[in-house]
Every structure is written in C-alpha cells, then in structure tokens.
Amino acid sequence: MKLATYYDILNVSPRASDDDVRHAYRIQAKRWHPDQNPANREAAERVFRQISRAYLHLKTQPQRNAYNRALLKLMQSRYEASSIFGRRTWPPPGNRRDGRSAQWKRFMFGRARAVPVNGIKEAAHGR
C-alpha cells in the first residue's frame, strides 16, 4: 500500500513553490468545501480537514523541509521493518552511480504528471 503524503493530497511536487502550494490548496479547498457538497457533507468535511492539514504542513519552505525530514524517517522505519531477515540499510541499494535509490528519486521528483511550473501547466509526458 502506497503511503499517501500531503504532497499527494494537494497534488503538488515536493519542489513546488509557496505560490504553487497555495494555488493547489485553494483549488482543492473550493472543490471539497462542505458547503459546495451538501449531498455528502460528512465525506466532504473529512477530505476538507485533510486538505487543510496538508496545507498547514506545506505552507512555507521551512515547514516543507521539516515535513520532508519526518517523512524520510517514516520511510526509513517502514523499509527497515519490512525485512524478514533483520534490519536493512537505508537508502535501499540503487542501480545508479551516485548511490541514490530510484525509490528516493521517485519520492523527491514525483511521477510523470502535469505539474504547474511558472504558472504554465505542462503536459504529463513532459513536452
């Protein structure tokens, strides 16, 4: 099961600017505000609280840095706990010369998807 991060909730990249995070929060908040969803108010309130909590932790760069450190510790503990033969080392061995694992790069730089950059939405395939 994939860990749902605050970046996934707001649909932003870990390298997003403060303005990108604020813009994504406003879009999600408008979409999931309980007053906008009177038919399913309880579910909308639950999602709206998650969105608000995500924005609280990702609002500024120092807060994002603290969240990234906490998330890295969580990923380390989950990786080490998943070994059936005892403690594993972190980061998981990668196949690149720089020693960074593919899992860490996927976390930091995300999947290939549309991410707002300088106010322009790029295509998911990067063209």
Secondary structure, 3 states (H helix, E strand, C coil): CCCCCHHHHHCCCCCCCHHHHHHHHHHHHHHHCHHHCHHHHHHHHHHHHHHHHHHHHHCCHHHHHHHHHHHHHHHHHHHHHCCCCCCCCCCCCCCCCCCCCHHHHHHHHCCCCCCEECCEECCCCCC
